Amino acid sequence: AQSVTQPDARVTVSEGASLQLRCKYSSSGTPYLFWYVQYPRQGLQLLLKYYSGDPVVQGVNGFEAEFSKSNSSFHLRKASVHWSDSAVYFCVLSAEGTGGLSGKLTFGEGTQVTVIS
Amino acid sequence: NAGVIQTPRHKVTGKGQEATLWCEPISGHSAVFWYRQTIVQGLEFLTYFRNQAPIDDSGMPKERFSAQMPNQSHSTLKIQSTQPQDSAVYLCASSRDGNSDYTFGSGTRLLVI
């Protein structure tokens, strides 16, 4: 069985400050990890992904994430947030299955980020 | 590239009626996924097609829910005898081959009254 936990349901941060969103995963197979963002009344947009290699991956809009196998974590960071970063962020896991990714995504609970001025 | 297109964007249906949700995947994508999003349960996997064949429907409620992919250009999710607890946002996603990036549609917001 696989699972994803995002321990922070809500995070409030001041514009220009740094942001870190935590994600812990559990997977019996090789984990493939994603961060998606969801703006109000919209679908999910991919921020970044980790399949293998360098544990620090760069994404869109200045986001980056660091994979740690020893800690089973995939935390998301941004050095300086903008008001437009207010959204819900999901950590997502796809475990290895036959022929590659299992095709079935497991989502964390999501973290609501509010950027205040 | 118009992305994954889901129709309708909003649907209101009376209890006991049928609801059909449509998804048009990105052209060239052979894998299509359906997810359901609610406040209480979050995002839940429903079902997955690859090359129009059902691969995994382990998330589908055994009764009243069915999904088809009659051709490579669209998939449907049908809910028979809708119940208030079926109210949710239903998201469709596609992927080139099921092993790469997943692109989500904007979802269909279903309200059963």
Chai-1 contact restraints between the chains, C-beta under 6 A:
chainA,res_idxA,chainB,res_idxB,connection_type,confidence,min_distance_angstrom,max_distance_angstrom,comment,restraint_id
A,Q42,B,S106,contact,1.0,0.0,6.0,A-B,restraint_1
A,G43,B,F104,contact,1.0,0.0,6.0,A-B,restraint_2
A,G43,B,G105,contact,1.0,0.0,6.0,A-B,restraint_3
A,G43,B,S106,contact,1.0,0.0,6.0,A-B,restraint_4
A,G43,B,G107,contact,1.0,0.0,6.0,A-B,restraint_5
A,L44,B,F104,contact,1.0,0.0,6.0,A-B,restraint_6
A,G100,B,N99,contact,1.0,0.0,6.0,A-B,restraint_7
A,L101,B,N99,contact,1.0,0.0,6.0,A-B,restraint_8
A,G103,B,Y48,contact,1.0,0.0,6.0,A-B,restraint_9
A,G103,B,G98,contact,1.0,0.0,6.0,A-B,restraint_10
A,K104,B,F45,contact,1.0,0.0,6.0,A-B,restraint_11
A,K104,B,D56,contact,1.0,0.0,6.0,A-B,restraint_12
A,F107,B,L43,contact,1.0,0.0,6.0,A-B,restraint_13
A,E109,B,G42,contact,1.0,0.0,6.0,A-B,restraint_14
